Structures are given as C-alpha cells and as structure tokens.
Amino acid sequence: SKADLWSCGVITYMLLSSHRPFYHKRRKVMIDRIMRVDYNFDKDYWEPISNEAKDFINNLLVLDPKKRMDGGTALQHKWLSKEFPLSDRVPDQTTADAVQGSLINYKDTSQFKKIALNVIAHKSSTKEIMQLRKIFDQVDTSNDGVISFEEFEAAMKKMNYPMDQIQAIFDSIDVNRNGKIMYTEFIAAALNAHGHIEEERIAEAFDRLDSDDSGYISKQNLRDFLGKEGTMERINELMKEADMDNDGKISYPEFLKMFRQQTSSLIDQVTRFDSTGTSVHDGSLVGIDAKIPGGKYDSEIVAKAKAR
C-alpha cells in the first residue's frame, strides 16, 4: 500500500543516516513535522550519500498518497538499479545445478513434506540461503518479489527443461495456488539442493505444526495452520501421508521418517537435462552429507522432539 511506501521512505532515511527524519523530543512538534513533511539532508552525515538515494527518499516521503511513488516505480528507481544491480546477484554454478534437480523433483514430493519445507524455509536466515536467494533473484526478472509463470518458463527454457514439464513443476511449487511462486515457496522447493537437512530444522518444523505442544500433530493443528485452505479432505490426505500407525495423530518419529524417506528417494532421482532435452541421471548434484550452512539452533529442540 502507499502507507507502506511512506514507511519505506522513513526506514531508508534512517538506514542511510542513522537518524530519524521527523524526530523531536516533544511529541506535538514531531507530529507537526510529519504533517508538514519537514525533513532535510542538511547535516554533514548526508554529504557522502548520493543524489539518487536522496531522490528515492524524496519520492517516498510525500504527504499526498496519490503523488507518492508506488511499489513498482520504487523497484525500478535508478538508485536501486545502481546500488543493487542484478548482475551482482549471480549464484555459484554448483548450487545452480543442484537447484535444477531439486525443482524438477519437487513435484514428486508429498504435500505434507512441502508444508514442512515451507516452515523450514520461512525460518531460514538470509545467511543460510544466500545462494538460493541469488537464484530466485535471477528468475524474478521483474524484481517484484514473486515469480510469474512467464518468468519461470523463461528460466526453465534456458536450462533446457522439456516444455511439457514446466507447467507441472510450476504448479507443484505454487503451494498456495495463487498462480505465482512466492519467495518462501521457491526456497522450500530448492532446499534439497543443500542436501541433508539437519534434524534441528526438521524438529523446529514439527514444533511449529504442533502448535498446542501436545507432542503430536493433530488434525486440529493442521486445520489451524492451513486456515481456510484446510478442508477436511485435504487434512485427511495429509494425515494419510505421515500417520503411519493410523492412530489419528502424527508423532515426531513418524514425521521424521516421512521427511527422511522422501528426501532419500528424491536424492536418488535427481535429474537434469542436457542441451538436447535428454534427461541425464546425476546423483552427484545433491551431496548426501551436505548441510545447510550457518545459523545457530538449540539442540534441545531435537532432544525434546525425540522424547515424545
């Protein structure tokens, strides 16, 4: 919304100067400054800041929402293009190759594991998934934070994927079925490119789904997590995928087994395509001993889950 763009202007001002644009110790005076959009770049600490950056702020800190820069225009602003060019966000080739295999095999991943991977992706830090973020940026050519089918199709064609599989792969990644691949959805689909996901991460996903801390994932837990998308039919299907002893609830050992069995199966099936579109089996694309780098996670989470 236009209100969010105002906030972006305030945040950008603060990030570049370490000062607030309208601050005054008296609240009444500060509100008056906001309403008059009374800020400036006169202080010495603004001298090294480019005119493009100041122009970016000026176009966001506009009182009339109709005259304020919108999100699309902001993303295309010359300051962002100059300071953060897409060419600087190029992933390493090893990760790019591994992501190809992860994306095409994601369509064979169970719905329950996709939910778990989305939880893990959502909780992953930037440091952990930096290379995956770079690949997302390369596919998101419009730089709007989501991947359209057209963008996805163009990227897959460059990687020589068969046309008849592109739509199926796109649909499998689009978990919330809104016709676009959100950032978290993409990261979830690409996580297997890192290989073996640490058990702490899986335990965290289990605890997130076990929202009432009962030690099990129940149908009600899934209903609460999925919200309006949690139809009884979908919940029953999810339970079938992981409730191996058919007791109406999913224990941590069942959850872990479901996750690991699926991962091992997909690693064995990793496929890429050569320049002629012919599939080439290459199990080396995903290292079974690889781990998601970075991040500090409490080992007690795993101990807690194992004790259930």
C-alpha positions as CSV (number, residue, x, y, z in Angstrom):
1,S,0.0,0.0,0.0
2,K,1.0,3.6,-0.3
3,A,1.3,3.7,3.5
4,D,4.0,1.0,3.3
5,L,5.9,3.1,0.8
6,W,5.9,6.0,3.2
7,S,7.3,3.6,5.8
8,C,10.0,2.5,3.3
9,G,11.0,6.2,2.9
10,V,11.4,6.6,6.7
11,I,13.3,3.4,7.0
12,T,15.6,4.3,4.1
13,Y,16.3,7.7,5.6
14,M,17.2,6.0,8.9
15,L,19.4,3.3,7.4
16,L,21.4,5.8,5.4
17,S,21.8,8.4,8.2
18,S,21.2,6.6,11.5
19,H,18.8,9.4,12.3
20,R,15.0,9.8,12.2
21,P,13.6,12.2,9.6
22,F,11.0,13.9,11.8
23,Y,12.2,13.3,15.4
24,H,11.7,15.8,18.2
25,K,11.6,15.2,21.9
26,R,8.2,16.8,22.1
27,R,5.5,14.6,20.5
28,K,3.4,17.5,19.4
29,V,6.3,19.1,17.5
30,M,7.2,15.7,15.9
31,I,3.6,15.2,14.7
32,D,3.6,18.7,13.2
33,R,6.9,17.9,11.4
34,I,5.3,14.7,9.9
35,M,2.2,16.5,8.7
36,R,4.4,19.2,7.0
37,V,6.9,16.6,5.8
38,D,9.6,18.7,7.4
39,Y,12.9,16.9,6.9
40,N,16.1,17.7,5.2
41,F,19.5,16.4,4.1
42,D,21.5,19.4,5.5
43,K,23.6,17.6,8.1
44,D,27.2,16.6,7.4
45,Y,26.4,12.9,7.5
46,W,24.4,13.3,4.3
47,E,27.4,14.6,2.3
48,P,28.6,11.1,1.1
49,I,25.1,10.0,0.2
50,S,24.3,10.1,-3.5
51,N,21.7,12.3,-5.0
52,E,19.9,9.2,-6.4
53,A,19.4,7.9,-2.8
54,K,18.0,11.3,-1.7
55,D,15.7,11.4,-4.7
56,F,14.5,7.9,-3.7
57,I,13.6,9.2,-0.3
58,N,12.0,12.4,-1.6
59,N,9.7,10.4,-3.8
60,L,8.5,8.2,-0.9
61,L,8.1,10.9,1.8
62,V,5.3,12.6,0.0
63,L,2.2,13.6,2.1
64,D,-0.4,13.0,-0.6
65,P,-0.6,9.3,-1.3
66,K,-1.7,9.9,-4.9
67,K,1.6,11.7,-5.6
68,R,3.7,9.3,-3.7
69,M,5.8,6.8,-5.7
70,D,4.2,3.3,-5.9
71,G,5.9,0.0,-5.3
72,G,6.5,-0.8,-8.9
73,T,8.1,2.5,-9.7
74,A,10.2,2.3,-6.5
75,L,11.6,-1.0,-7.5
76,Q,12.7,0.4,-10.8
77,H,14.2,3.5,-9.3
78,K,17.7,4.4,-10.7
79,W,19.2,4.3,-7.1
80,L,18.2,0.7,-6.6
81,S,19.4,-0.3,-10.0
82,K,22.7,1.4,-9.5
83,E,23.4,0.2,-5.9
84,F,22.0,-3.3,-6.2
85,P,22.3,-4.4,-9.8
86,L,21.0,-7.9,-10.7
87,S,24.4,-8.7,-12.1
88,D,25.9,-8.7,-8.6
89,R,23.4,-11.4,-7.5
90,V,24.8,-14.3,-9.5
91,P,24.7,-17.7,-7.7
92,D,27.6,-20.2,-7.9
93,Q,27.2,-22.8,-10.6
94,T,27.3,-25.8,-8.2
95,T,24.2,-24.5,-6.4
96,A,22.5,-23.6,-9.6
97,D,23.0,-27.1,-10.9
98,A,21.7,-28.7,-7.7
99,V,18.6,-26.4,-7.7
100,Q,17.7,-27.6,-11.1
101,G,17.4,-31.2,-9.8
102,S,15.5,-30.0,-6.7
103,L,12.9,-28.1,-8.7
104,I,12.1,-30.9,-11.1
105,N,11.8,-33.5,-8.3
106,Y,9.8,-31.3,-6.1
107,K,6.6,-32.2,-8.0
108,D,7.0,-35.7,-6.6
109,T,7.3,-34.5,-3.0
110,S,4.3,-35.3,-0.8
111,Q,2.1,-32.4,0.2
112,F,3.0,-32.9,3.9
113,K,6.7,-32.6,3.2
114,K,6.0,-29.5,1.2
115,I,4.4,-27.9,4.2
116,A,7.3,-28.9,6.4
117,L,9.8,-27.4,3.9
118,N,7.8,-24.2,3.7
119,V,8.0,-23.9,7.5
120,I,11.8,-24.6,7.4
121,A,12.2,-22.0,4.5
122,H,10.3,-19.4,6.4
123,K,12.6,-19.8,9.5
124,S,15.8,-19.8,7.5
125,S,18.1,-16.9,7.8
126,T,19.5,-14.9,4.9
127,K,23.0,-16.3,5.5
128,E,21.8,-19.9,5.3
129,I,20.1,-19.5,2.0
130,M,22.1,-16.8,0.3
131,Q,22.9,-18.8,-2.8
132,L,19.2,-19.8,-3.2
133,R,18.2,-16.2,-2.8
134,K,20.5,-15.3,-5.7
135,I,18.9,-17.9,-7.9
136,F,15.4,-16.5,-7.0
137,D,16.6,-13.0,-8.0
138,Q,17.8,-14.3,-11.3
139,V,14.5,-15.9,-12.1
140,D,12.5,-12.9,-10.8
141,T,13.5,-10.7,-13.7
142,S,10.8,-8.1,-12.9
143,N,12.2,-7.7,-9.4
144,D,8.8,-7.6,-7.8
145,G,9.4,-10.3,-5.2
146,V,7.4,-13.1,-6.9
147,I,8.0,-15.4,-9.9
148,S,5.3,-15.4,-12.5
149,F,4.7,-18.3,-14.8
150,E,6.2,-16.3,-17.7
151,E,9.4,-15.7,-15.7
152,F,9.6,-19.3,-14.6
153,E,9.0,-20.6,-18.1
154,A,11.8,-18.3,-19.5
155,A,14.2,-19.6,-16.8
156,M,13.4,-23.2,-17.4
157,K,13.8,-22.9,-21.1
158,K,17.3,-21.6,-20.6
159,M,18.1,-24.7,-18.5
160,N,16.7,-26.9,-21.3
161,Y,13.7,-28.3,-19.4
162,P,11.1,-30.1,-21.6
163,M,8.1,-27.8,-22.2
164,D,5.6,-30.5,-21.2
165,Q,7.0,-30.5,-17.6
166,I,7.3,-26.8,-17.0
167,Q,3.7,-26.2,-16.0
168,A,3.6,-29.3,-13.7
169,I,6.8,-28.1,-12.0
170,F,5.4,-24.6,-11.6
171,D,2.1,-25.9,-10.1
172,S,4.0,-28.1,-7.7
173,I,6.0,-25.2,-6.3
174,D,2.9,-22.9,-6.1
175,V,1.7,-24.5,-2.9
176,N,-0.8,-21.7,-2.0
177,R,-2.2,-21.9,-5.6
178,N,-2.3,-18.2,-6.3
179,G,-0.7,-18.5,-9.8
180,K,2.7,-17.1,-8.6
181,I,5.7,-18.6,-6.8
182,M,6.3,-16.7,-3.6
183,Y,9.8,-16.3,-2.2
184,T,9.3,-18.8,0.6
185,E,7.7,-21.4,-1.8
186,F,10.8,-21.2,-4.1
187,I,13.2,-21.6,-1.2
188,A,11.2,-24.5,0.1
189,A,11.4,-26.2,-3.3
190,A,15.1,-25.6,-3.6
191,L,16.2,-26.5,0.0
192,N,17.0,-30.1,-1.1
193,A,19.8,-28.6,-3.2
194,H,21.7,-28.3,0.1
195,G,21.4,-32.0,0.6
196,H,20.9,-33.4,4.1
197,I,18.8,-31.0,6.2
198,E,19.8,-31.0,9.8
199,E,17.5,-32.7,12.2
200,E,17.2,-29.5,14.3
201,R,15.5,-27.9,11.4
202,I,13.0,-30.8,11.0
203,A,12.3,-30.7,14.7
204,E,11.6,-27.0,14.5
205,A,9.1,-27.6,11.8
206,F,7.4,-30.3,13.8
207,D,7.2,-28.0,16.8
208,R,5.7,-25.2,14.7
209,L,3.0,-27.5,13.4
210,D,2.4,-29.0,16.9
211,S,1.0,-25.6,18.0
212,D,-0.6,-26.8,21.2
213,D,2.6,-28.6,22.3
214,S,0.9,-31.9,22.7
215,G,3.8,-33.9,21.3
216,Y,1.8,-34.8,18.2
217,I,0.5,-33.1,15.1
218,S,-3.3,-33.5,15.1
219,K,-6.0,-32.7,12.5
220,Q,-6.8,-29.6,14.5
221,N,-3.2,-28.5,14.4
222,L,-3.2,-28.8,10.6
223,R,-6.6,-27.0,10.4
224,D,-5.2,-24.1,12.4
225,F,-2.0,-24.0,10.3
226,L,-3.8,-24.1,6.9
227,G,-6.6,-21.8,7.8
228,K,-9.3,-21.5,5.1
229,E,-7.3,-23.9,2.8
230,G,-7.6,-26.6,5.5
231,T,-10.5,-28.5,4.1
232,M,-11.4,-31.8,5.7
233,E,-10.5,-33.6,2.5
234,R,-7.0,-32.0,2.4
235,I,-6.4,-32.7,6.1
236,N,-7.3,-36.3,5.7
237,E,-4.9,-36.7,2.8
238,L,-2.1,-35.1,4.7
239,M,-2.7,-37.4,7.7
240,K,-2.5,-40.4,5.4
241,E,0.9,-39.4,4.3
242,A,2.5,-39.3,7.7
243,D,0.2,-41.1,10.2
244,M,1.9,-44.5,9.7
245,D,0.2,-46.3,12.7
246,N,-3.2,-44.8,11.8
247,D,-3.9,-43.6,15.3
248,G,-5.2,-40.2,14.1
249,K,-2.1,-38.2,15.1
250,I,1.5,-37.8,13.9
251,S,4.3,-38.4,16.3
252,Y,7.8,-36.9,15.8
253,P,9.3,-40.3,14.8
254,E,6.6,-40.6,12.1
255,F,7.2,-37.0,11.0
256,L,11.0,-37.6,10.8
257,K,10.6,-40.9,8.9
258,M,8.2,-39.3,6.4
259,F,10.7,-36.5,5.8
260,R,13.8,-38.6,5.5
261,Q,12.2,-41.3,3.3
262,Q,11.1,-38.7,0.8
263,T,14.4,-36.9,0.8
264,S,16.4,-40.1,0.2
265,S,14.0,-41.1,-2.6
266,L,14.4,-37.7,-4.3
267,I,18.2,-37.6,-4.0
268,D,18.3,-40.9,-5.8
269,Q,16.1,-39.5,-8.6
270,V,17.8,-36.1,-9.2
271,T,17.7,-35.4,-12.9
272,R,19.0,-32.8,-15.2
273,F,18.7,-32.2,-18.9
274,D,21.4,-31.8,-21.5
275,S,21.3,-29.3,-24.4
276,T,19.1,-31.7,-26.4
277,G,16.5,-32.0,-23.6
278,T,17.5,-35.6,-22.8
279,S,17.4,-36.5,-19.1
280,V,20.8,-37.3,-17.5
281,H,20.8,-39.0,-14.1
282,D,23.4,-37.4,-11.9
283,G,23.3,-38.4,-8.2
284,S,26.2,-36.1,-7.6
285,L,24.1,-32.9,-7.9
286,V,23.0,-33.2,-4.3
287,G,25.5,-34.3,-1.7
288,I,24.0,-36.6,0.9
289,D,26.4,-35.2,3.5
290,A,25.8,-31.6,2.7
291,K,24.2,-29.4,5.3
292,I,22.5,-26.0,5.2
293,P,25.3,-23.6,6.3
294,G,25.1,-21.1,9.1
295,G,22.6,-20.4,11.8
296,K,22.6,-21.4,15.4
297,Y,19.8,-23.7,16.6
298,D,19.2,-25.1,20.0
299,S,20.0,-28.9,20.1
300,E,17.4,-29.2,22.9
301,I,14.7,-28.9,20.2
302,V,15.7,-32.2,18.8
303,A,16.0,-33.8,22.2
304,K,12.6,-32.5,23.1
305,A,11.0,-33.9,19.9
306,K,12.8,-37.3,20.3
307,A,11.5,-37.7,23.8
308,R,7.9,-37.6,22.6
